[in-house]
Amino acid sequence: MLAPQRFFITGCASGIGRHAADVLLAAGHTVFATDVRLEPLQDFAAAREWPVQRAHCRGLDVRDPVAWEAVFGEAARVMGGVDVMLNVAGYLKPGYCLEADPLEVDRHFDINTKGVVHGTRIAAQHMVARGRGHIINVASLASLAPVPGIALYSASKYAVRAFSLAAAQELRPRGVALTVVCPDAVRTPMLDLQLHYGEAELTFSGSRLLTPDDVVRAIVDDVLPRRPLLLALPRSRAWLARIADLFPRTSHWIEPLLRRIGRNRQRRMRGEPN
């Protein structure tokens, strides 16, 4: 059992971020939960009866460095410091590269990449000054091997992984740990959106879909106590992703099979016959 800690979490209106806040609060920790969509976050907090003395909900657009300064500064004051930063907020819209809207290019990199960079930078300044802390950045298995059909998302998450691994080496001598978590497809609203896109077939090609609880339990049980540099989930798919990254030509023969598996799962999840 971990001693009570103070967490700052992004992307808490749904999915992994919301579940992380819920689990951590139930375990006795203090949480500063943020999301660009504040109202649904507050509604969930009220429905779950989050303890007001340990649960703080605020709006935060992770694309805005000025907002980061203000909201993180408030969290540090309100909680008396931040022990763990959990960067979860993310964005994905499937699509092929030749059809990409310039606005989608900006959204993917502004939210997924710049949001993590801004959050890491602000949290690192606070934690280095205190001589301790842990930053956890959520990337994706798409940061280990490129995924056709979600090229923008893959590229933005590749950047998150690269930045996190480099930043971890910079921060370790100064008393701050940094872990990058790379989960496979997770049952969240972001995944539900992909159900109706043929471009996203590969997202659904694993033996099973992860749940937010799978990811949060891995963070609580493994990442927080051990502080690894990188954790990929599940391990079997992580090995496949690494092989695909090392030997890109393997995708020529394995991709059609994985697409067929993913296409069939999409149809089942939509309630259609295969």
C-alpha positions as a LaTeX table, in Angstrom:
\begin{tabular}{lrrr}
\hline
Residue & $x$ (\AA) & $y$ (\AA) & $z$ (\AA) \\
\hline
Met1 & 0.00 & 0.00 & 0.00 \\
Leu2 & 1.41 & 3.36 & $-1.08$ \\
Ala3 & 1.57 & 6.20 & 1.43 \\
Pro4 & $-0.89$ & 9.01 & 0.57 \\
Gln5 & 0.40 & 11.16 & $-2.27$ \\
Arg6 & $-0.74$ & 14.27 & $-4.16$ \\
Phe7 & $-1.58$ & 13.73 & $-7.82$ \\
Phe8 & $-2.10$ & 16.13 & $-10.71$ \\
Ile9 & $-3.97$ & 14.40 & $-13.56$ \\
Thr10 & $-5.06$ & 15.58 & $-17.01$ \\
Gly11 & $-7.87$ & 14.17 & $-19.15$ \\
Cys12 & $-10.13$ & 13.35 & $-16.20$ \\
Ala13 & $-13.54$ & 13.87 & $-17.82$ \\
Ser14 & $-13.51$ & 10.32 & $-19.23$ \\
Gly15 & $-11.47$ & 7.20 & $-19.88$ \\
Ile16 & $-8.15$ & 6.46 & $-18.20$ \\
Gly17 & $-7.82$ & 9.85 & $-16.51$ \\
Arg18 & $-11.24$ & 9.70 & $-14.89$ \\
His19 & $-10.73$ & 6.13 & $-13.70$ \\
Ala20 & $-7.27$ & 6.97 & $-12.34$ \\
Ala21 & $-8.67$ & 9.85 & $-10.30$ \\
Asp22 & $-11.47$ & 7.65 & $-8.98$ \\
Val23 & $-9.16$ & 4.79 & $-7.97$ \\
Leu24 & $-6.56$ & 7.06 & $-6.37$ \\
Leu25 & $-9.15$ & 8.96 & $-4.35$ \\
Ala26 & $-10.66$ & 5.69 & $-3.14$ \\
Ala27 & $-7.17$ & 4.66 & $-1.99$ \\
Gly28 & $-6.84$ & 7.80 & 0.16 \\
His29 & $-4.71$ & 9.98 & $-2.11$ \\
Thr30 & $-5.34$ & 13.65 & $-2.93$ \\
Val31 & $-6.11$ & 14.42 & $-6.57$ \\
Phe32 & $-6.17$ & 17.60 & $-8.62$ \\
Ala33 & $-8.27$ & 16.40 & $-11.56$ \\
Thr34 & $-8.30$ & 18.49 & $-14.74$ \\
Asp35 & $-9.89$ & 18.45 & $-18.17$ \\
Val36 & $-10.78$ & 20.92 & $-20.90$ \\
Arg37 & $-14.37$ & 19.72 & $-20.36$ \\
Leu38 & $-14.93$ & 20.76 & $-16.77$ \\
Glu39 & $-18.70$ & 20.23 & $-16.49$ \\
Pro40 & $-18.74$ & 16.44 & $-17.15$ \\
Leu41 & $-15.79$ & 16.07 & $-14.79$ \\
Gln42 & $-17.67$ & 17.90 & $-12.04$ \\
Asp43 & $-20.81$ & 15.83 & $-12.72$ \\
Phe44 & $-18.86$ & 12.60 & $-12.36$ \\
Ala45 & $-17.17$ & 13.83 & $-9.19$ \\
Ala46 & $-20.57$ & 14.63 & $-7.69$ \\
Ala47 & $-22.08$ & 11.31 & $-8.76$ \\
Arg48 & $-19.16$ & 9.39 & $-7.23$ \\
Glu49 & $-19.19$ & 11.62 & $-4.13$ \\
Trp50 & $-15.51$ & 12.44 & $-4.35$ \\
Pro51 & $-14.36$ & 13.84 & $-0.97$ \\
Val52 & $-14.18$ & 17.62 & $-1.38$ \\
Gln53 & $-11.19$ & 17.92 & 0.95 \\
Arg54 & $-9.08$ & 15.63 & $-1.28$ \\
Ala55 & $-10.64$ & 16.05 & $-4.75$ \\
His56 & $-10.14$ & 19.26 & $-6.72$ \\
Cys57 & $-11.62$ & 19.66 & $-10.22$ \\
Arg58 & $-10.40$ & 22.37 & $-12.58$ \\
Gly59 & $-10.59$ & 23.18 & $-16.27$ \\
Leu60 & $-7.35$ & 22.91 & $-18.25$ \\
Asp61 & $-6.64$ & 23.13 & $-21.96$ \\
Val62 & $-3.31$ & 21.29 & $-22.19$ \\
Arg63 & $-2.46$ & 23.17 & $-25.40$ \\
Asp64 & $-2.13$ & 26.43 & $-23.46$ \\
Pro65 & 1.20 & 26.94 & $-21.64$ \\
Val66 & $-0.15$ & 29.95 & $-19.76$ \\
Ala67 & $-3.06$ & 27.87 & $-18.45$ \\
Trp68 & $-0.60$ & 25.18 & $-17.41$ \\
Glu69 & 1.34 & 27.68 & $-15.31$ \\
Ala70 & $-1.81$ & 28.95 & $-13.60$ \\
Val71 & $-3.57$ & 25.63 & $-12.94$ \\
Phe72 & $-0.49$ & 23.70 & $-11.85$ \\
Gly73 & 0.51 & 26.61 & $-9.63$ \\
Glu74 & $-2.92$ & 26.51 & $-8.00$ \\
Ala75 & $-2.61$ & 22.75 & $-7.48$ \\
Ala76 & 0.75 & 23.15 & $-5.76$ \\
Arg77 & $-0.70$ & 25.80 & $-3.45$ \\
Val78 & $-3.95$ & 23.98 & $-2.68$ \\
Met79 & $-2.37$ & 20.58 & $-2.05$ \\
Gly80 & 0.92 & 21.86 & $-0.60$ \\
Gly81 & 2.86 & 20.32 & $-3.48$ \\
Val82 & 2.52 & 17.77 & $-6.29$ \\
Asp83 & 4.14 & 14.36 & $-5.83$ \\
Val84 & 2.97 & 12.71 & $-9.07$ \\
Met85 & 2.00 & 14.21 & $-12.42$ \\
Leu86 & $-0.09$ & 11.96 & $-14.66$ \\
Asn87 & $-0.36$ & 13.23 & $-18.25$ \\
Val88 & $-3.32$ & 11.38 & $-19.78$ \\
Ala89 & $-5.18$ & 13.87 & $-22.00$ \\
Gly90 & $-5.10$ & 12.80 & $-25.65$ \\
Tyr91 & $-6.75$ & 13.11 & $-29.03$ \\
Leu92 & $-7.24$ & 10.79 & $-31.99$ \\
Lys93 & $-9.09$ & 10.98 & $-35.27$ \\
Pro94 & $-8.41$ & 8.21 & $-37.78$ \\
Gly95 & $-7.46$ & 9.15 & $-41.32$ \\
Tyr96 & $-4.96$ & 8.51 & $-44.08$ \\
Cys97 & $-2.09$ & 10.95 & $-44.46$ \\
Leu98 & $-3.03$ & 12.17 & $-47.95$ \\
Glu99 & $-6.47$ & 13.17 & $-46.65$ \\
Ala100 & $-5.31$ & 14.85 & $-43.43$ \\
Asp101 & $-6.87$ & 18.22 & $-42.69$ \\
Pro102 & $-4.26$ & 20.78 & $-41.54$ \\
Leu103 & $-6.40$ & 21.39 & $-38.45$ \\
Glu104 & $-6.14$ & 17.71 & $-37.55$ \\
Val105 & $-2.35$ & 17.89 & $-37.82$ \\
Asp106 & $-2.37$ & 20.74 & $-35.31$ \\
Arg107 & $-4.85$ & 19.06 & $-32.94$ \\
His108 & $-2.86$ & 15.83 & $-32.72$ \\
Phe109 & 0.45 & 17.50 & $-32.01$ \\
Asp110 & $-0.92$ & 20.35 & $-29.90$ \\
Ile111 & $-2.83$ & 18.03 & $-27.55$ \\
Asn112 & $-0.85$ & 14.79 & $-27.60$ \\
Thr113 & 2.68 & 16.12 & $-27.90$ \\
Lys114 & 2.81 & 19.76 & $-26.87$ \\
Gly115 & 0.37 & 19.13 & $-24.02$ \\
Val116 & 2.69 & 16.50 & $-22.57$ \\
Val117 & 5.77 & 18.67 & $-23.12$ \\
His118 & 4.18 & 21.67 & $-21.39$ \\
Gly119 & 2.97 & 19.52 & $-18.49$ \\
Thr120 & 6.30 & 17.77 & $-18.06$ \\
Arg121 & 8.17 & 21.06 & $-18.16$ \\
Ile122 & 5.98 & 22.73 & $-15.54$ \\
Ala123 & 5.90 & 19.68 & $-13.25$ \\
Ala124 & 9.66 & 19.17 & $-13.57$ \\
Gln125 & 10.37 & 22.74 & $-12.45$ \\
His126 & 8.23 & 22.22 & $-9.35$ \\
Met127 & 9.62 & 18.77 & $-8.55$ \\
Val128 & 13.28 & 19.58 & $-9.13$ \\
Ala129 & 12.94 & 22.51 & $-6.73$ \\
Arg130 & 11.64 & 20.04 & $-4.12$ \\
Gly131 & 14.22 & 17.38 & $-5.00$ \\
Arg132 & 11.65 & 14.65 & $-5.62$ \\
Gly133 & 8.65 & 13.67 & $-7.73$ \\
His134 & 7.39 & 11.34 & $-10.44$ \\
Ile135 & 6.04 & 12.26 & $-13.87$ \\
Ile136 & 4.03 & 9.65 & $-15.78$ \\
Asn137 & 3.30 & 10.31 & $-19.45$ \\
Val138 & 0.76 & 8.12 & $-21.22$ \\
Ala139 & 1.80 & 7.39 & $-24.79$ \\
Ser140 & 0.61 & 4.31 & $-26.73$ \\
Leu141 & 1.78 & 1.11 & $-28.35$ \\
Ala142 & 1.49 & 3.25 & $-31.47$ \\
Ser143 & 4.60 & 4.99 & $-30.15$ \\
Leu144 & 6.54 & 1.72 & $-30.49$ \\
Ala145 & 5.51 & 0.85 & $-34.05$ \\
Pro146 & 3.76 & 3.04 & $-36.66$ \\
Val147 & 0.10 & 2.26 & $-37.31$ \\
Pro148 & $-1.22$ & 2.95 & $-40.83$ \\
Gly149 & $-4.60$ & 4.66 & $-40.73$ \\
Ile150 & $-3.76$ & 6.66 & $-37.61$ \\
Ala151 & $-0.46$ & 8.12 & $-38.80$ \\
Leu152 & $-0.93$ & 11.49 & $-37.08$ \\
Tyr153 & $-1.69$ & 9.83 & $-33.75$ \\
Ser154 & 1.26 & 7.46 & $-34.15$ \\
Ala155 & 3.63 & 10.32 & $-34.92$ \\
Ser156 & 2.41 & 12.42 & $-32.01$ \\
Lys157 & 2.83 & 9.50 & $-29.61$ \\
Tyr158 & 6.26 & 8.62 & $-31.02$ \\
Ala159 & 7.22 & 12.15 & $-30.07$ \\
Val160 & 5.81 & 11.68 & $-26.56$ \\
Arg161 & 7.90 & 8.54 & $-26.08$ \\
Ala162 & 11.09 & 10.14 & $-27.45$ \\
Phe163 & 10.64 & 13.27 & $-25.38$ \\
Ser164 & 9.85 & 11.27 & $-22.24$ \\
Leu165 & 12.87 & 8.99 & $-22.56$ \\
Ala166 & 15.21 & 11.94 & $-23.09$ \\
Ala167 & 13.64 & 14.02 & $-20.31$ \\
Ala168 & 13.85 & 11.07 & $-17.92$ \\
Gln169 & 17.63 & 10.99 & $-18.34$ \\
Glu170 & 17.83 & 14.73 & $-17.69$ \\
Leu171 & 15.67 & 14.59 & $-14.57$ \\
Arg172 & 16.91 & 11.42 & $-12.89$ \\
Pro173 & 20.11 & 13.01 & $-11.47$ \\
Arg174 & 17.95 & 15.77 & $-10.01$ \\
Gly175 & 15.74 & 13.45 & $-8.00$ \\
Val176 & 12.74 & 13.26 & $-10.35$ \\
Ala177 & 11.59 & 10.04 & $-12.04$ \\
Leu178 & 9.78 & 9.94 & $-15.38$ \\
Thr179 & 7.90 & 6.94 & $-16.77$ \\
Val180 & 6.26 & 6.62 & $-20.17$ \\
Val181 & 3.33 & 4.18 & $-20.30$ \\
Cys182 & 2.45 & 2.65 & $-23.68$ \\
Pro183 & $-0.89$ & 0.81 & $-23.65$ \\
Asp184 & $-2.57$ & $-0.96$ & $-26.54$ \\
Ala185 & $-6.15$ & $-0.03$ & $-27.47$ \\
Val186 & $-8.23$ & 0.84 & $-24.39$ \\
Arg187 & $-12.03$ & 0.79 & $-24.09$ \\
Thr188 & $-12.61$ & 4.55 & $-23.84$ \\
Pro189 & $-14.66$ & 7.10 & $-25.81$ \\
Met190 & $-11.56$ & 7.59 & $-27.98$ \\
Leu191 & $-11.78$ & 3.94 & $-29.00$ \\
Asp192 & $-15.55$ & 4.07 & $-29.56$ \\
Leu193 & $-15.00$ & 6.87 & $-32.06$ \\
Gln194 & $-12.76$ & 4.57 & $-34.14$ \\
Leu195 & $-15.44$ & 1.87 & $-34.50$ \\
His196 & $-16.80$ & 3.48 & $-37.65$ \\
Tyr197 & $-13.49$ & 4.13 & $-39.42$ \\
Gly198 & $-12.02$ & 1.53 & $-41.74$ \\
Glu199 & $-8.70$ & 3.33 & $-41.39$ \\
Ala200 & $-8.59$ & 2.25 & $-37.73$ \\
Glu201 & $-8.92$ & $-1.51$ & $-38.30$ \\
Leu202 & $-5.44$ & $-2.21$ & $-36.92$ \\
Thr203 & $-6.42$ & $-0.62$ & $-33.60$ \\
Phe204 & $-8.80$ & $-3.52$ & $-33.01$ \\
Ser205 & $-6.46$ & $-6.34$ & $-34.04$ \\
Gly206 & $-5.24$ & $-7.41$ & $-30.59$ \\
Ser207 & $-6.39$ & $-10.55$ & $-28.80$ \\
Arg208 & $-8.38$ & $-8.36$ & $-26.40$ \\
Leu209 & $-9.01$ & $-4.72$ & $-25.70$ \\
Leu210 & $-7.62$ & $-3.22$ & $-22.52$ \\
Thr211 & $-9.88$ & $-1.47$ & $-20.01$ \\
Pro212 & $-9.09$ & 1.76 & $-18.17$ \\
Asp213 & $-8.73$ & $-0.38$ & $-15.05$ \\
Asp214 & $-6.02$ & $-2.50$ & $-16.73$ \\
Val215 & $-3.97$ & 0.62 & $-17.32$ \\
Val216 & $-4.63$ & 2.24 & $-13.96$ \\
Arg217 & $-3.85$ & $-0.97$ & $-12.06$ \\
Ala218 & $-0.55$ & $-1.27$ & $-13.94$ \\
Ile219 & 0.26 & 2.30 & $-12.93$ \\
Val220 & $-0.70$ & 1.76 & $-9.29$ \\
Asp221 & 0.83 & $-1.70$ & $-8.88$ \\
Asp222 & 3.93 & $-1.36$ & $-11.05$ \\
Val223 & 4.75 & 2.17 & $-12.18$ \\
Leu224 & 4.29 & 4.04 & $-8.90$ \\
Pro225 & 6.35 & 1.69 & $-6.68$ \\
Arg226 & 9.05 & 0.71 & $-9.24$ \\
Arg227 & 9.29 & 3.88 & $-11.36$ \\
Pro228 & 10.36 & 2.10 & $-14.56$ \\
Leu229 & 11.50 & 4.12 & $-17.55$ \\
Leu230 & 8.89 & 2.54 & $-19.84$ \\
Leu231 & 5.95 & 0.19 & $-19.40$ \\
Ala232 & 4.13 & $-1.29$ & $-22.41$ \\
Leu233 & 0.80 & $-3.15$ & $-22.17$ \\
Pro234 & 0.16 & $-5.95$ & $-22.86$ \\
Arg235 & 3.63 & $-7.43$ & $-23.10$ \\
Ser236 & 2.76 & $-9.76$ & $-26.00$ \\
Arg237 & 1.61 & $-6.93$ & $-28.25$ \\
Ala238 & 4.54 & $-4.80$ & $-27.11$ \\
Trp239 & 6.97 & $-7.41$ & $-28.45$ \\
Leu240 & 5.07 & $-7.51$ & $-31.75$ \\
Ala241 & 5.23 & $-3.72$ & $-31.95$ \\
Arg242 & 8.98 & $-3.69$ & $-31.30$ \\
Ile243 & 9.59 & $-6.31$ & $-33.99$ \\
Ala244 & 7.50 & $-4.31$ & $-36.45$ \\
Asp245 & 9.55 & $-1.22$ & $-35.62$ \\
Leu246 & 12.86 & $-3.04$ & $-36.04$ \\
Phe247 & 11.80 & $-4.80$ & $-39.26$ \\
Pro248 & 9.28 & $-2.54$ & $-41.03$ \\
Arg249 & 9.04 & $-4.87$ & $-44.03$ \\
Thr250 & 7.32 & $-7.49$ & $-41.89$ \\
Ser251 & 4.22 & $-5.29$ & $-42.04$ \\
His252 & 3.82 & $-6.15$ & $-45.73$ \\
Trp253 & 2.73 & $-9.69$ & $-44.90$ \\
Ile254 & 1.29 & $-9.34$ & $-41.40$ \\
Glu255 & $-0.78$ & $-6.18$ & $-41.89$ \\
Pro256 & $-3.50$ & $-7.80$ & $-44.09$ \\
Leu257 & $-4.05$ & $-10.49$ & $-41.45$ \\
Leu258 & $-4.24$ & $-7.97$ & $-38.62$ \\
Arg259 & $-6.59$ & $-5.77$ & $-40.63$ \\
Arg260 & $-8.94$ & $-8.68$ & $-41.17$ \\
Ile261 & $-8.94$ & $-9.46$ & $-37.44$ \\
Gly262 & $-9.54$ & $-5.80$ & $-36.60$ \\
Arg263 & $-12.29$ & $-5.42$ & $-39.21$ \\
Asn264 & $-14.16$ & $-8.41$ & $-37.80$ \\
Arg265 & $-13.91$ & $-7.06$ & $-34.26$ \\
Gln266 & $-15.19$ & $-3.65$ & $-35.37$ \\
Arg267 & $-18.20$ & $-5.33$ & $-36.94$ \\
Arg268 & $-18.93$ & $-7.39$ & $-33.83$ \\
Met269 & $-18.67$ & $-4.33$ & $-31.63$ \\
Arg270 & $-21.07$ & $-2.49$ & $-33.94$ \\
Gly271 & $-23.48$ & $-5.43$ & $-33.70$ \\
Glu272 & $-23.02$ & $-6.44$ & $-37.33$ \\
Pro273 & $-22.45$ & $-9.97$ & $-38.68$ \\
Asn274 & $-18.88$ & $-10.74$ & $-39.81$ \\
\hline
\end{tabular}
